C-alpha cells in the first residue's frame, strides 16, 4: 500500500520543476480558463483540460492528507492562496519565487507569474500565442516598416475606445491591418458594467470586488483595493473609467502581457541605441529581439523582456539557445534593481551561457555593449 501511495504521489507531482508538474498544469489551466471563450467552463461539465487539472490536484491533496477543492470555482479560489513553495508542489525556488501564486488575491485573475509559468517550455503557451499572432500580422504587411508601425500601434493601444478612432493622427491603414487582433471587452474585466484602464501601463484593472462593488468616479484608488494586469504600477488616482465598454475593443491577453508590457523597455533600449548611433535589425521569430550590425565583435543580440520571474526567464533563454556570441537581456530598472533578481537570473543559466548573456537595463545597455566591443 505504501509503495502504491508513493507511486501515486510521484505521478501526481508529475516532475520536480515548473514544467510538466502540477504547478505548471494548474498555471496552464488558470490561463486558459481566463480566456473569454472559456468563461462558461466553471459550470459542469468542465472542459477536459480543467477536469484533468482538478483531478490531479484532488489526488495530490488526498495523498498528503489535505482537503481538496471539490469544484472548478473552488480550485480557482484554492490557487489564489497556494504559493509555489507549498508541499503540494515540487517547484525548485530557483525557478519560481516561493511566494508566487497563480491567481491574484485582489484581481482574481491569473498573475503575471502564472502566465510566465504557463508559457514555460510549451509550444502552445501564452507567449507562443503572442508570437503566432504577430507572425500572422507580419505576413499581412507589405514591408518591415509597415509591420513595425502596426506592432507599435498595438503596444500603445491595448484598449481601443470608440472615440479613439476619431482622434487626430489615427492611422487608418494600420487599423485596417491590426483591427482583426482586437475583440470585445472581456466580461470578467467589468464591474457593474464599467471597465477600468491603468494610466501607467494602459492595461485593464479591477477593484477588489469583495470590498467595493463598483469604481467611483473622482475617488482615488488605494494600492490595497485595486489590481491591474501590469501588477506593479503605482496606484493612487491611477485609473481611467471606460463608461461604455460595450463599444470598446481589447487585445488578447497574450499580446497585452508579452507585447504591451515589454514594449516600454524595448522603446527605451532602442532609443539608447539610436542615440549612440548603433545600427540594428529585428530578429525574426522573437517578440522583442534585435541584432546589432557591423560591431566588429562577432554577433551581438539585444532582447527586451518584462518578466517577473528571473529563474523562468533564464530557463527560457537557456532553452532558446541564443545563437549570438553575446546577448544583452534588457529588463526594466525596477526589476534589475531588486536584490535577488540578478542573482536568480544568473543562477538559472547554465555555466557556458553566463559569459554570453548579460542582464542589463536600458540606461546601462550601451555601456555594456561598449565594454564587449572595445
Secondary structure by P-SEA (a helix, b strand, c coil): caaaaaaaaaaaaccccccccaaaaaaaaaaaaacccccccccccccaaaaaaaaaaaaaaaaacccccccaaaaaaaaacccccccccccccccccccccccccccccccaaaaaaaaccccccaaaaaaaaaaaaaaacccaaaaaaaaaaaaacccccccccccccccaaaaaaccccccccccccccccbbbbbccccbbbbcccccccccccccccccccccccccccccccccccccccccbbbcccccccccccaaaaaaaaaaaaaaabbbbbbbccccbbbbbccccccbbbbbbbbcccaaaaaaaaaaacccccbbbbbbcccccccccaaaaaaaaccccccccbbbbcccaaaaaaaaacc
